[in-house]
Amino acid sequence: MVGQQSEAKMVNRWLATFHRTAPQWTRVRLGQVANKEEANLYKVILRWADAIFLEDGEVNIVEGKLRPEPGALGQLEAYRDLFRVTPEFSAYESWPINMILLTPIIDLNMVELATKKNIKYELFKEELWK
């Protein structure tokens, strides 16, 4: 849980530093629920992106990881697909989608994997930006 809190803080600080004026949502539920009565049951199995923001006519989906791992790339690809079927975002379903892996660590293997999957590997060490 501590790692998730630290990742959320990193994402929030990055958004405030670089995308302050963009419409944005954090801890975003993605996907559909069968019906409103069962929505609480689905909270456990639905997917949650760390952040989504809109900028320059594009949707940006962000996953923050203190330690980037290959699974994060699959998460972003799933979020991209689920975004298009999430009722709350139907107004943006035809917009181009960018996937962003936000991390404080340079991992050249992960950079290469992300590049192959058209995922932006974004480095953010807060002390660099103070």
NORVENBEL-V139106 format. One record per residue. RES is the residue in one letter. PSI is psi in radians with two decimals (999 if undefined). OMEGA is omega in whole degrees, 0 to 359 (none if undefined). D_CENTER is the distance of its C-alpha to the mean C-alpha in Angstrom with 2 decimals. Layout:
res:RES psi:PSI omega:OMEGA d_center:D_CENTER
res:RES psi:PSI omega:OMEGA d_center:D_CENTER
//
This chain:
res:M psi:-0.63 omega:179 d_center:17.70
res:V psi:-0.71 omega:178 d_center:18.38
res:G psi:-0.74 omega:179 d_center:15.73
res:Q psi:-0.70 omega:179 d_center:13.04
res:Q psi:-0.72 omega:179 d_center:14.64
res:S psi:-0.69 omega:177 d_center:14.77
res:E psi:-0.73 omega:179 d_center:11.11
res:A psi:-0.73 omega:178 d_center:10.49
res:K psi:-0.74 omega:179 d_center:13.33
res:M psi:-0.82 omega:180 d_center:12.13
res:V psi:-0.80 omega:181 d_center:8.88
res:N psi:-0.72 omega:180 d_center:11.34
res:R psi:-0.67 omega:178 d_center:13.98
res:W psi:-0.79 omega:178 d_center:12.14
res:L psi:-0.77 omega:181 d_center:11.31
res:A psi:-0.54 omega:181 d_center:14.95
res:T psi:-0.74 omega:189 d_center:16.32
res:F psi:-0.31 omega:185 d_center:15.02
res:H psi:0.63 omega:186 d_center:13.70
res:R psi:-0.70 omega:186 d_center:15.99
res:T psi:-0.07 omega:181 d_center:17.48
res:A psi:2.45 omega:171 d_center:14.60
res:P psi:2.31 omega:186 d_center:14.06
res:Q psi:2.69 omega:177 d_center:10.90
res:W psi:2.45 omega:175 d_center:9.74
res:T psi:2.70 omega:184 d_center:8.39
res:R psi:1.23 omega:189 d_center:8.40
res:V psi:2.15 omega:176 d_center:8.30
res:R psi:2.31 omega:179 d_center:10.62
res:L psi:2.52 omega:180 d_center:10.53
res:G psi:-3.06 omega:182 d_center:13.83
res:Q psi:2.68 omega:171 d_center:17.43
res:V psi:2.63 omega:183 d_center:20.00
res:A psi:-0.77 omega:178 d_center:23.61
res:N psi:2.86 omega:184 d_center:25.02
res:K psi:-0.56 omega:181 d_center:24.65
res:E psi:-0.55 omega:182 d_center:27.17
res:E psi:0.07 omega:185 d_center:25.11
res:A psi:-0.72 omega:180 d_center:21.75
res:N psi:-0.62 omega:178 d_center:22.19
res:L psi:-0.60 omega:183 d_center:22.92
res:Y psi:-0.26 omega:181 d_center:19.74
res:K psi:-0.55 omega:182 d_center:17.54
res:V psi:-0.62 omega:185 d_center:18.06
res:I psi:-0.19 omega:179 d_center:17.04
res:L psi:2.79 omega:181 d_center:14.25
res:R psi:2.55 omega:183 d_center:10.65
res:W psi:2.00 omega:175 d_center:8.24
res:A psi:2.59 omega:179 d_center:4.47
res:D psi:-0.68 omega:179 d_center:4.54
res:A psi:2.68 omega:171 d_center:4.51
res:I psi:2.34 omega:173 d_center:5.85
res:F psi:2.69 omega:180 d_center:8.91
res:L psi:2.32 omega:180 d_center:11.96
res:E psi:2.32 omega:177 d_center:14.15
res:D psi:0.69 omega:178 d_center:17.20
res:G psi:0.33 omega:180 d_center:17.00
res:E psi:2.63 omega:174 d_center:13.63
res:V psi:2.36 omega:178 d_center:10.31
res:N psi:2.12 omega:179 d_center:7.34
res:I psi:2.21 omega:187 d_center:3.85
res:V psi:2.33 omega:170 d_center:2.31
res:E psi:2.13 omega:179 d_center:3.51
res:G psi:2.32 omega:178 d_center:6.84
res:K psi:2.20 omega:175 d_center:10.04
res:L psi:-0.61 omega:175 d_center:13.52
res:R psi:1.83 omega:183 d_center:14.96
res:P psi:2.32 omega:180 d_center:13.15
res:E psi:2.70 omega:181 d_center:14.33
res:P psi:-0.55 omega:180 d_center:14.64
res:G psi:-0.49 omega:179 d_center:13.13
res:A psi:-0.56 omega:179 d_center:9.59
res:L psi:-0.72 omega:176 d_center:10.31
res:G psi:-0.65 omega:176 d_center:11.54
res:Q psi:-0.83 omega:181 d_center:8.65
res:L psi:-0.70 omega:178 d_center:6.57
res:E psi:-0.69 omega:177 d_center:9.95
res:A psi:-0.74 omega:179 d_center:10.44
res:Y psi:-0.70 omega:178 d_center:7.50
res:R psi:-0.82 omega:181 d_center:9.02
res:D psi:-0.71 omega:181 d_center:12.34
res:L psi:-0.52 omega:179 d_center:11.83
res:F psi:-0.75 omega:185 d_center:10.59
res:R psi:-0.32 omega:180 d_center:14.06
res:V psi:0.16 omega:179 d_center:15.91
res:T psi:2.04 omega:185 d_center:14.43
res:P psi:-0.65 omega:182 d_center:17.46
res:E psi:-0.34 omega:182 d_center:15.97
res:F psi:0.34 omega:183 d_center:14.36
res:S psi:-0.49 omega:179 d_center:17.49
res:A psi:-0.31 omega:184 d_center:18.46
res:Y psi:0.16 omega:188 d_center:15.66
res:E psi:-0.41 omega:180 d_center:15.95
res:S psi:-0.03 omega:180 d_center:17.93
res:W psi:2.61 omega:173 d_center:15.86
res:P psi:2.54 omega:181 d_center:14.60
res:I psi:2.23 omega:173 d_center:10.94
res:N psi:2.44 omega:176 d_center:9.47
res:M psi:2.33 omega:184 d_center:6.96
res:I psi:2.15 omega:172 d_center:6.46
res:L psi:1.99 omega:183 d_center:7.25
res:L psi:2.21 omega:184 d_center:8.39
res:T psi:2.69 omega:177 d_center:11.60
res:P psi:0.05 omega:188 d_center:15.13
res:I psi:2.33 omega:172 d_center:16.93
res:I psi:2.09 omega:176 d_center:18.21
res:D psi:1.80 omega:187 d_center:18.64
res:L psi:-0.58 omega:177 d_center:20.41
res:N psi:-0.73 omega:179 d_center:20.15
res:M psi:-0.63 omega:177 d_center:16.36
res:V psi:-0.79 omega:180 d_center:16.50
res:E psi:-0.79 omega:178 d_center:18.89
res:L psi:-0.76 omega:180 d_center:17.00
res:A psi:-0.76 omega:180 d_center:13.81
res:T psi:-0.73 omega:179 d_center:16.26
res:K psi:-0.52 omega:182 d_center:17.97
res:K psi:0.17 omega:180 d_center:14.95
res:N psi:0.67 omega:177 d_center:14.15
res:I psi:2.26 omega:179 d_center:10.92
res:K psi:2.23 omega:177 d_center:11.12
res:Y psi:1.86 omega:186 d_center:11.81
res:E psi:2.12 omega:179 d_center:11.65
res:L psi:2.25 omega:177 d_center:14.15
res:F psi:1.85 omega:171 d_center:14.34
res:K psi:1.95 omega:188 d_center:17.38
res:E psi:-0.64 omega:182 d_center:18.21
res:E psi:-0.37 omega:177 d_center:21.90
res:L psi:-0.38 omega:188 d_center:21.74
res:W psi:0.13 omega:180 d_center:20.91
res:K psi:999 omega:none d_center:23.48
//
